[in-house]
Amino acid sequence: MKTKIYKPLGLLLAGAVIFGSTFTSCKSKEDVSNVKNETLIEVYCSGPDYRSDKSNFRANSIGESSDQVTARKKAMSNVKADLAGLIQTVIKGTTDNYVNSREFNNVEEVEERFESLTREVLNQQLNNIKVICEKQTITKEGRYKTYVAIEMSVDALEEALNNKLSRDQRLKIDYDYEKYKETFDKEMDKLENSGGY
């Protein structure tokens, strides 16, 4: 008789231990997420596929508004500004290194001329961007969000830059396309190695 009493009691205790450890492990996972107080979110049109590389400059951004059209306009304005900033950084590095490697009479004037011409080219090329991703969402509050990613061909930009620089009267004599391209390619390598931002 004693065996019958102990056997169910033993099963009951074993069950309580298993239940308790399961409950504790679930609770500890719950506590960890509460400590972080974070929720993983998905950012559309973002990630490795939307980073710049040797072939394309890329940028992505978000626009938000209570109006759907305005949200898209904001996203496009933001993303073009981001792309232009990225390209200007690469071109500035190219120009600085190119000018310093050459022997120009008036370095400051040459740098200013390069920067002025590249700004003109960049403004024209921003009209030739390609939208590679676009998604729209609406929030619980009824606001629209537009996620967008764009790209610009490196080759098209290089060609436009070469055409503009080689025709400029002040730079024509000293401009060496091959040397400039070599310097530009080094800057693109730096960009790609930094993760394409």
N, C-alpha and C positions, 0 to 999 in steps of 0.2 A: 503494500500500500504506500509506503513512504516513497518508493520509486516513482509512482504515478504522480505524486504531488510535486516532487522535484523536477521531473521531466518537463511538464508544462511551464513551470516557473523558469526553468533554464531556457526554454524556447522564448518565453516572454522577455527575459532579460537580454538574450541575444538579439531579438527583434528590436528592442529599445535601443541597444547600442548601435545597430545598423541604421535605424531611423535617425537617431541623434547625430551620427557622423554625416549622414546624407544631408540633414537639415543644416548642420554647421557648415558643410562645404558649400552649400547653396547660398547660405547667408554670407559667408566670407566673400564669395564672388560678387554678391550684391553690394556689399560694403565697399569693395574695391572700386566698382563703377561709380558709386556715390561720392567717394573720396575724389576721384578725378573730376567729377562733375562736367564731363564732356560727352558729346555725341558725335560720332563720325558722320561727316556729310560728304556728299558727292558734289564736286564742282565740275559742271559740264564744260566741254570744250577746253579741257586742261589736262596736263599730264605729259608724259614722254613724247607722245605723237604730235604734240603741239609746241615743241621746242625748236629753236633755230638750229640749223646745221649748215654744212658747207654749200648746200644748194639753195636753201630758202631762209629768209628772215621770217620769224613767226612771232606773234604776240596774241594774248587773249585777255579778255576783260568782261566786265559785267555792267549793265545799266539797269537802274530801277526807277520806276515811276508809277503813278496811279493811271497813267495813260500808256497804252501798249506801244503806240508809235514813238512816243517820247522815250520810253525805255530802250527801244532799239537805237534811236538816234544817240542817246547817251552812251550806250555800249560801243557803237561805232566810233564816236568821238574819242572815247577813252582808249580804245584799242589802237586807233591810228596814232594817237599821241604816244602810247607805249612803244609802238613799232618805230616811229620816227626817232624817239629817244635812243632806242637800241641801235639803230642804224647810225645815228649821229655819233654815238660813242665809238663804234667801229671805225667810222670814217675819220673822226678826230685822231684816233690812235694811228691810223694809216697815214694821214697827212703829216702829223708830227714826226713820225719815224721816217717818212719819205723825204721830207724837207731837210731833216737833220742829216740824212745820208748823202744828200746832194750838196753841191756848192753853189748856192744862189747868192747874188749880190746883196739883195735886201730880203732877208729871211722873213721878217714880220710882214712885209707887203705880200710876199708869195703865200704865206700861210693864210692871210686874210682873203686873198683872191681864191685860194683853194676852198676855203670854208664858204665863201659867198656862192661860188659856183656849185658846190655840192648841196647847199641848201636849196638852190633853184631846182636842181635835178631831183632831189628828194621830194620836194613839193609836187613836182610833176608826176613822179613815180607813185606817189600815194594814191593817185587816181587809178592806178593799174594793179591794185591789190586784188587778191583772190580770197573770198570768204570760204574757209575750209570746214567750219563748224558753226552752227547757229541753233540755239534752243531757247524756247520761251517758256516761262512758268508763271503761275499766279500764286501769290502767298495767301495764307489764311485771312489776312487783312484786306485782300482784294487788290494788292499792288502787283504790277507786272515786273518780271525780271527777264532780261535778255542776256544770254551768255553767248559770246562770239569769239571766234579765233580766225585770224587772217594770216596770209603769207604774201611775201614779195620775193620774186626770183632774184637770186644773187647775180646771175648772169645778165639779166635785163638791167639791173641797177649798174653793174660794171660797164655794160655797153653804153648806157646813157651817160655815165660819168666820163668815160673815155671820149665820147663824141663832144661833150661840152668842154672838157679840159684841153683836148687837142686843137680845138678851134679858137681858143682864147688867144688873142694877140700878145698879151703880156706873158703868158706861160708857154706859148708855142715853141719857142727856141729851146727852153730847158726841160720841157716835159718829156719824160721817158716812160712810155706805157708799160713796157715789160717790167721795169723796176717798180713802178707804182703797183702793178698787178701782184708782183711778188710780195710787196709789203702788205697789200690788202689781204692776200691769202694767209699770211702769217697772223693777221688780226682775226681772220675767220677761224683759224685753228684754235686761237685762244678762246674765242667765243664758244666754239663747240666743246672744247675741253672743260669749260666752266659749267657745262650743263645746258648750254644753249639759251641762256637768258640775256 
